[in-house]
């Protein structure tokens, strides 16, 4: 019926040659003026129309209280104060004198999938495996990310010379294979079964597994290509020197290329500078290498709230029936319904702390902890599901919220624009240098930054997901009670050292493997 109305209107009011453009404009504008016409279509095609209706605040009473909050100078002083020494310090040098073996057993290649931080952990593991096997590591190959479609190579992200120099007494590393092995490429392994490919490495494999299964391949062919390789080395029962080597790679050897560091440093300086009256002043600013950092403080919020996470969680995020149907359809297409959380109700998931925090909820958490409306907040995020409509409550609470695009010009972003791994690297750099870091939900970025900031004794807020889930379920709670509960539940979650437990990642919890008491 809608299409018939459009055709009829076009024939009566406009000549045929202009009809196409006018019809397209009408399709775009009609939903804004006649939303009732599109309600049936929204039910039939929820994935197309679900985000046209902006989600409403889910915690309106708390939001009102947060907008009227007042924070004392003493509270602010405590909130921004650096962590006191905790009796731990970096300790990654080998206990024994390290030297390269007289002869390598062959070449190790690894092919790493995932995003920036998953690949980063894979690189650290690859160095450790090369050490275990007494092999030469070829600079790791980074697979094209199927989600972000980023083909950035190791050399485009990390400083290769620095990587090799830092590890030159640990393992031999080569940028590329010699001519006799030039056939060993990603394409070669993609078109058939190859004797030199190892594709059976189990998750968290032991050192003995590599000695028993990969070393014979090296000895027979002089080369072994391991794929897949992500999360393929255990965290337990490894020599202490190998554990410390993993941390040496992570915290010393993996340095970003100069243009990423330069852009990251520019953003940090601007975040520490006095707030401009007009955002355009940031974009017109000419970076001056001699200008010292200002005294201003800032926090980084890693907001992971993309469509994949929202759909996989099976939680309700306040977008109504259309959004629930859209996410259910997406869940079915991507995971064929194999999502454990979909067996539970929203109330059960929230009560167990299994729902990612929305931008509104993370804003309420920050406000309850004492961050006021003058807080300089840097948003480290790729794309928020629901766009600006979803982040509107967060921006009301923190109007001085910035990201890469608001702080840098198009020219400054040109080398990283459209490249998810390079953009994530810039966010990682800024997160390393912030006064406070907080992540809205666990994930590879959260884990990587948490590990670095633990290693450097920097303040990092870890949301108490179980507590927050229960608080947000209580629709009668007033702001004062919410604030008191949040502060009490996060006193010991602001950067205090947590020793790694069995099977936990050394990259998230570097103590005691890579840190010493003293």
JOVENFEN-V454990 format. One record per helix or strand. SS is the DSSP state (hx for helix, st for strand). FROM is the first residue (numbers start at 1). LEN is the number of residues. If there is no record, write none. Layout:
BEGIN
ss:SS from:FROM len:LEN
ss:SS from:FROM len:LEN
END
This chain:
BEGIN
ss:hx from:2 len:12
ss:hx from:16 len:18
ss:hx from:35 len:10
ss:hx from:46 len:4
ss:hx from:60 len:8
ss:hx from:73 len:8
ss:st from:88 len:3
ss:st from:107 len:6
ss:hx from:116 len:18
ss:st from:136 len:3
ss:st from:141 len:2
ss:hx from:154 len:4
ss:st from:158 len:1
ss:hx from:160 len:7
ss:st from:173 len:2
ss:hx from:179 len:3
ss:hx from:186 len:5
ss:st from:197 len:2
ss:hx from:207 len:7
ss:hx from:215 len:7
ss:st from:223 len:4
ss:hx from:240 len:14
ss:st from:256 len:1
ss:hx from:258 len:15
ss:hx from:280 len:5
ss:st from:298 len:5
ss:hx from:307 len:7
ss:hx from:320 len:16
ss:hx from:340 len:4
ss:hx from:346 len:6
ss:hx from:359 len:11
ss:st from:376 len:5
ss:hx from:387 len:11
ss:st from:401 len:2
ss:hx from:404 len:4
ss:hx from:410 len:4
ss:hx from:420 len:13
ss:st from:436 len:4
ss:hx from:444 len:12
ss:st from:460 len:3
ss:hx from:465 len:9
ss:hx from:479 len:11
ss:st from:515 len:3
END
